[in-house]
């Protein structure tokens, strides 16, 4: 694999192959992404936003959890600064994602890094780090185009599904538990990715904190869950490495 100095919008054959590899690994996530986007689209319109405002919010924000956090605040005519604060708090996890991804994309020009950050998703980050988290060489052509194969189709599936929810959601029976179905779809994708003990510890701690933190305002429980899960995963990995080193020393 060789390092990349820039991105061509007309990829050659190897880059197209890397992109297809990412797309292949992301296919199962597209169902959950679409379901979640559809639910978010419906929720925006039902909260009182016009179809135009909802579509604009989807295109500019592209963050389902932040959008759903903002909706009840918008309905309650909450001050604008508080709405922005709530959305920022929910999305703080992307600061952690960005720090982890920086070594892989630091070679890109600023504007391309901004675009890459905009289309970054939770599932795309998890799948990418599961594949390249231990890679010694970072910033390679393969890693970049594989990542684009993960997140670009996710952006399209989210936008299409969200727009369908915005413009057609009124025809969906209110008794359908779409939000619950979207959550189950996300779990079906994430659980098979948990292949190591540190990842298991991370998920268990994050899930426990998220459940306990449900009563917290502004979805602070979600932020606490992300931070707690990351810390727990790092500690578990360090302990596992230390135990492995001790076993090697006794061998």
C-alpha positions in Angstrom: 0.0 0.0 0.0 1.3 3.4 -0.8 0.6 6.8 0.8 -1.7 9.2 -1.0 -1.0 12.9 -1.5 -4.5 13.8 -2.7 -7.8 12.5 -3.9 -8.8 12.1 -7.5 -12.5 12.3 -8.1 -11.9 9.8 -11.0 -10.5 6.9 -9.2 -8.3 4.3 -10.9 -9.0 0.5 -10.7 -7.3 -0.2 -7.4 -9.1 2.7 -5.7 -12.4 1.5 -7.1 -11.7 -1.9 -5.7 -10.9 -0.5 -2.2 -14.2 1.5 -2.4 -16.1 -1.6 -3.3 -14.6 -3.5 -0.4 -15.8 -0.7 1.9 -19.2 -0.7 0.3 -19.4 -4.5 0.6 -18.8 -4.3 4.4 -21.3 -1.4 4.8 -24.2 -3.1 2.9 -25.6 -4.6 6.0 -25.5 -1.2 7.7 -27.5 0.5 5.0 -30.8 -1.1 6.2 -30.4 0.3 9.7 -29.2 3.7 8.3 -32.3 3.8 6.1 -34.7 2.9 8.8 -33.2 5.4 11.2 -33.3 8.1 8.5 -36.9 7.4 7.7 -37.9 7.6 11.4 -36.0 10.9 11.8 -37.7 12.3 8.7 -41.1 11.5 10.1 -40.3 12.9 13.5 -39.1 16.2 12.1 -42.4 16.8 10.2 -44.6 15.6 13.1 -42.7 18.0 15.5 -44.0 20.9 13.5 -41.3 21.6 11.0 -42.3 22.3 7.4 -41.2 19.9 4.8 -38.7 22.4 3.5 -37.2 23.1 6.9 -37.0 19.4 7.7 -35.2 18.7 4.4 -32.8 21.6 5.0 -32.1 20.3 8.5 -31.4 16.8 7.2 -29.0 18.1 4.5 -27.0 20.4 6.8 -27.0 18.6 10.1 -26.8 14.9 9.0 -26.9 13.6 12.6 -29.9 11.6 13.6 -29.4 11.7 17.3 -28.7 15.5 17.4 -31.8 16.1 15.2 -34.0 14.0 17.5 -32.6 15.8 20.5 -33.3 19.2 19.0 -36.9 18.5 18.0 -38.6 18.6 21.4 -36.6 21.7 22.2 -37.8 23.3 19.0 -41.4 22.4 19.8 -41.0 23.9 23.3 -39.7 27.2 21.7 -36.5 26.8 23.6 -33.8 29.5 23.2 -31.7 28.9 20.1 -28.4 28.8 22.1 -29.8 25.9 24.2 -30.8 23.9 21.1 -27.3 24.3 19.6 -25.8 23.4 23.0 -27.9 20.2 23.2 -26.9 19.2 19.6 -23.3 19.9 20.3 -23.3 17.8 23.5 -24.9 14.8 21.7 -22.3 15.0 18.9 -19.2 15.4 21.1 -18.5 11.8 20.4 -17.4 12.8 16.9 -14.5 14.7 18.4 -13.3 11.4 19.7 -13.9 9.8 16.3 -12.1 12.6 14.6 -9.1 12.3 16.9 -8.9 8.5 16.2 -9.2 9.0 12.4 -6.8 11.9 12.2 -3.7 9.8 11.6 -5.4 8.1 8.6 -6.5 11.3 6.9 -4.1 14.0 8.1 -2.5 14.1 4.6 -5.7 15.4 3.0 -6.2 19.1 2.3 -8.4 20.9 4.9 -11.5 21.1 2.8 -11.4 17.4 2.0 -11.0 16.6 5.7 -14.0 18.7 6.5 -16.1 16.9 3.9 -14.8 13.5 5.2 -15.8 14.6 8.7 -19.2 15.6 7.6 -20.0 12.2 6.1 -18.5 10.3 9.0 -20.9 8.0 10.8 -20.8 5.9 14.0 -21.2 2.6 12.1 -18.6 3.7 9.5 -16.1 4.5 12.2 -16.6 1.2 14.0 -16.2 -0.9 10.9 -13.2 1.1 9.7 -11.4 0.8 13.1 -12.2 -2.9 13.4 -10.3 -3.4 10.1 -7.4 -0.8 10.4 -7.2 0.1 14.1 -4.0 -2.0 14.5 -2.5 -1.0 11.1 1.1 0.2 11.3 0.9 2.2 8.1 -1.7 4.9 8.2 -2.8 7.4 5.5 -2.7 4.9 2.7 -4.7 4.9 -0.5 -6.5 1.7 0.5 -7.6 3.1 3.9 -8.9 6.3 2.4 -11.0 4.7 -0.4 -12.2 1.9 1.8 -13.5 4.5 4.3 -15.2 6.4 1.5 -16.8 3.1 0.4 -18.2 2.8 4.0 -19.5 6.4 4.5 -20.5 7.7 1.0 -23.3 5.1 0.4 -24.4 5.7 4.0 -24.9 9.4 3.3 -27.0 8.6 0.2 -29.1 6.0 2.0 -29.7 8.3 4.9 -30.7 11.2 2.7 -33.0 9.2 0.5 -34.7 7.5 3.5 -35.0 10.7 5.4 -36.6 12.6 2.5 -39.1 9.7 2.1 -39.9 10.1 5.8 -40.4 13.8 5.4 -42.6 13.7 2.3 -44.4 10.4 2.7 -44.3 9.8 6.5 -47.9 11.1 6.9 -49.1 7.9 5.2 -47.4 5.6 7.7 -49.8 4.3 10.4 -49.0 5.7 13.8 -49.1 2.3 15.4 -46.0 1.1 13.6 -43.0 1.0 16.0 -40.5 2.3 13.5 -38.0 3.7 16.0 -37.8 0.4 17.8 -37.3 -1.4 14.5 -34.5 1.0 13.6 -32.8 0.4 17.0 -33.0 -3.4 16.5 -31.5 -3.0 13.0 -28.6 -1.0 14.4 -28.0 -3.7 17.1 -27.9 -6.4 14.5 -25.1 -4.6 12.8 -23.0 -3.6 15.8 -23.1 -6.8 17.8 -21.3 -9.0 15.2 -18.5 -6.4 15.2 -17.7 -7.1 18.9 -15.0 -9.6 18.5 -12.5 -8.8 21.3 -12.7 -8.5 25.0 -12.0 -4.8 25.2 -14.7 -4.1 22.6 -17.1 -6.2 24.7 -16.2 -4.3 27.8 -16.6 -1.0 25.9 -20.1 -1.9 24.7 -21.3 -3.3 28.1 -20.1 -0.2 30.0 -21.5 2.2 27.4 -24.8 0.4 27.4 -25.1 0.4 31.2 -24.3 4.1 31.4 -26.7 5.0 28.6 -29.5 3.1 30.4 -28.8 4.7 33.8 -28.4 8.1 32.3 -31.8 8.2 30.5 -33.3 10.7 32.9 -30.5 13.2 32.3 -31.4 16.4 30.3 -30.0 17.2 26.9 -29.2 13.5 26.3 -26.2 13.9 28.6 -26.5 10.2 29.2 -25.4 9.5 25.6 -22.3 11.7 26.1 -21.5 9.9 29.4 -22.0 6.5 27.7 -19.6 7.4 24.9 -16.9 8.7 27.2 -17.4 5.8 29.7 -17.3 3.2 26.9 -14.1 4.6 25.4 -12.3 4.8 28.8 -13.5 1.3 29.7 -12.3 -0.1 26.4 -8.9 1.6 26.7 -8.4 0.3 30.3 -9.5 -3.2 29.3 -7.1 -3.2 26.3 -4.2 -2.0 28.6 -4.9 -4.7 31.1 -5.1 -7.4 28.4 -1.8 -6.3 27.0 -0.2 -6.3 30.5 -1.6 -9.8 31.2 -0.2 -11.0 27.8 3.2 -9.5 28.6 3.3 -11.3 32.0 2.4 -14.6 30.3 5.2 -14.1 27.8 7.6 -13.2 30.6 6.9 -16.4 32.4 7.1 -18.6 29.3 
